[in-house]
Amino acid sequence: MTKNVPAANGFSDDRVVPAEWEPHQAMWLGFPSHENLWQDDLIPAQAEVAALARVLAEAGDENVKLMVMGDAARKAAEDLLGDLKKVEIIDGKFGDIWFRDTGPIYVSFDKDGKDHHAARPISFLNNGWGGKYHLKYDDQVAAQITAADGHEAELHEFILEGGSLDHD
């Protein structure tokens, strides 16, 4: 069934998802923080995500926002990253590090070429990949990211994993 969403609900066909190479404020990453999920792979996974953050910040000249959960994860991130100026470590609550699925999608408006980079976050309900991996706090990731960015997400009350969208 197709349902048209009226403009009064904020829908506009002027919205675009900026291409990944376009200028943006920051790249959000989740830092592996749950020993019970990662088990023996926790330390190697933390090293991999820290290496990614480092490359993004240094070679990529990106601002990176790295969400950690808990004091031990914060310390591990700080130890691995040192004092990188373009990496901001942010305390939060999450289950999975796949923020492309649980985080917000930033859209821009492209009406007559105006406000193309005035991004607005939108978010959706999360059901843990169809209940397969329902992890505590994953349904709160988008709200935490947008709050940390100083925004409020526009919530669409249907289930959608951000990573399931294909756009160009």
TAHUNOR-V546885 format. One record per residue. N is the residue number from 1. RES is the residue in three letters. PSI is psi in whole degrees, -180 to 180 (999 if undefined). OMEGA is omega in radians with two decimals (NA if undefined). D_CENTER is the distance of its C-alpha to the mean C-alpha in whole Angstrom. Layout:
# TAHUNOR-V546885
N_RES_PSI_OMEGA_D_CENTER / N_RES_PSI_OMEGA_D_CENTER
This chain:
# TAHUNOR-V546885
1_MET_135_3.09_30 / 2_THR_133_3.12_28 / 3_LYS_125_3.08_28 / 4_ASN_133_3.13_27 / 5_VAL_120_-3.07_25 / 6_PRO_154_3.13_27 / 7_ALA_-27_3.13_26 / 8_ALA_-24_3.10_27 / 9_ASN_8_3.09_24 / 10_GLY_-1_3.14_22 / 11_PHE_140_3.09_22 / 12_SER_137_3.09_23 / 13_ASP_8_3.04_23 / 14_ASP_-2_-3.11_23 / 15_ARG_142_3.06_19 / 16_VAL_150_2.98_17 / 17_VAL_116_-3.11_14 / 18_PRO_146_3.09_15 / 19_ALA_152_-3.06_15 / 20_GLU_-20_3.14_13 / 21_TRP_-6_3.14_16 / 22_GLU_156_3.12_17 / 23_PRO_140_3.09_16 / 24_HIS_168_-3.03_13 / 25_GLN_-40_-3.05_12 / 26_ALA_162_3.01_10 / 27_MET_125_3.12_8 / 28_TRP_134_3.06_5 / 29_LEU_146_3.00_7 / 30_GLY_134_-3.12_8 / 31_PHE_125_3.13_12 / 32_PRO_121_-2.98_14 / 33_SER_-7_-2.99_16 / 34_HIS_103_-3.13_18 / 35_GLU_-35_-3.12_21 / 36_ASN_-25_3.08_22 / 37_LEU_-44_-3.01_20 / 38_TRP_-26_-3.13_20 / 39_GLN_-124_-3.09_24 / 40_ASP_-14_-3.12_25 / 41_ASP_1_-3.07_22 / 42_LEU_-53_-3.08_20 / 43_ILE_-46_3.07_22 / 44_PRO_-37_3.12_22 / 45_ALA_-41_3.09_18 / 46_GLN_-41_3.12_17 / 47_ALA_-40_3.13_19 / 48_GLU_-45_-3.13_18 / 49_VAL_-39_3.08_14 / 50_ALA_-40_3.10_16 / 51_ALA_-41_3.09_18 / 52_LEU_-46_3.13_15 / 53_ALA_-41_3.14_14 / 54_ARG_-47_3.14_17 / 55_VAL_-44_3.12_18 / 56_LEU_-43_-3.08_15 / 57_ALA_-41_-3.06_16 / 58_GLU_-69_-3.09_20 / 59_ALA_-37_-3.10_21 / 60_GLY_-11_-3.13_18 / 61_ASP_38_-3.14_18 / 62_GLU_148_2.88_15 / 63_ASN_128_-3.12_13 / 64_VAL_133_3.03_11 / 65_LYS_114_-3.04_9 / 66_LEU_112_3.14_10 / 67_MET_128_3.10_9 / 68_VAL_156_3.10_13 / 69_MET_109_3.08_14 / 70_GLY_158_-3.09_18 / 71_ASP_-39_-3.12_21 / 72_ALA_-41_3.12_21 / 73_ALA_-40_3.11_18 / 74_ARG_-46_-3.14_18 / 75_LYS_-43_3.12_21 / 76_ALA_-43_3.13_20 / 77_ALA_-44_3.13_18 / 78_GLU_-42_3.12_20 / 79_ASP_-41_-3.10_23 / 80_LEU_-32_-3.03_21 / 81_LEU_-17_-3.10_20 / 82_GLY_-136_-3.06_23 / 83_ASP_58_3.10_22 / 84_LEU_123_-3.07_20 / 85_LYS_-31_-3.05_20 / 86_LYS_8_3.09_17 / 87_VAL_122_3.09_15 / 88_GLU_123_3.11_14 / 89_ILE_126_-3.05_14 / 90_ILE_129_3.08_12 / 91_ASP_137_3.12_14 / 92_GLY_-175_3.11_12 / 93_LYS_129_-3.14_13 / 94_PHE_164_3.05_11 / 95_GLY_-64_-3.08_13 / 96_ASP_151_-3.14_11 / 97_ILE_3_-3.12_9 / 98_TRP_72_-3.10_8 / 99_PHE_-17_3.07_4 / 100_ARG_-26_3.12_5 / 101_ASP_-39_-3.03_8 / 102_THR_-17_-3.13_7 / 103_GLY_178_3.13_4 / 104_PRO_163_2.98_6 / 105_ILE_128_3.12_8 / 106_TYR_127_3.12_9 / 107_VAL_153_3.07_13 / 108_SER_167_3.09_16 / 109_PHE_135_-3.07_20 / 110_ASP_58_3.12_22 / 111_LYS_111_-3.12_26 / 112_ASP_33_3.10_28 / 113_GLY_11_-3.11_26 / 114_LYS_148_3.04_25 / 115_ASP_29_-3.09_22 / 116_HIS_-30_-3.09_20 / 117_HIS_14_3.04_18 / 118_ALA_81_-3.02_17 / 119_ALA_146_3.10_14 / 120_ARG_128_-3.13_13 / 121_PRO_139_2.99_10 / 122_ILE_149_-3.14_11 / 123_SER_167_-3.04_10 / 124_PHE_168_3.05_12 / 125_LEU_152_-3.12_14 / 126_ASN_133_3.11_13 / 127_ASN_26_3.07_16 / 128_GLY_47_3.10_15 / 129_TRP_53_3.11_16 / 130_GLY_24_-3.14_19 / 131_GLY_-3_-3.11_20 / 132_LYS_-40_-3.13_20 / 133_TYR_67_-3.12_18 / 134_HIS_103_-3.08_17 / 135_LEU_140_-3.12_16 / 136_LYS_137_3.08_16 / 137_TYR_-9_-3.14_13 / 138_ASP_-28_3.12_11 / 139_ASP_-1_-3.14_12 / 140_GLN_-3_-3.05_11 / 141_VAL_-49_-3.09_7 / 142_ALA_-44_-3.14_7 / 143_ALA_-38_3.13_10 / 144_GLN_-43_-3.14_9 / 145_ILE_-47_-3.10_7 / 146_THR_-36_3.08_9 / 147_ALA_-43_3.12_12 / 148_ALA_-29_3.09_11 / 149_ASP_-2_3.13_11 / 150_GLY_23_-3.13_14 / 151_HIS_173_2.95_13 / 152_GLU_128_-3.10_14 / 153_ALA_145_2.98_12 / 154_GLU_111_-3.06_15 / 155_LEU_129_3.01_15 / 156_HIS_122_-2.97_16 / 157_GLU_60_2.93_18 / 158_PHE_158_-3.04_18 / 159_ILE_129_3.10_16 / 160_LEU_132_3.00_14 / 161_GLU_124_-3.09_11 / 162_GLY_-35_-3.14_9 / 163_GLY_-10_-3.14_10 / 164_SER_-8_3.14_14 / 165_LEU_138_3.05_14 / 166_ASP_123_-3.10_16 / 167_HIS_158_3.04_17 / 168_ASP_999_NA_19
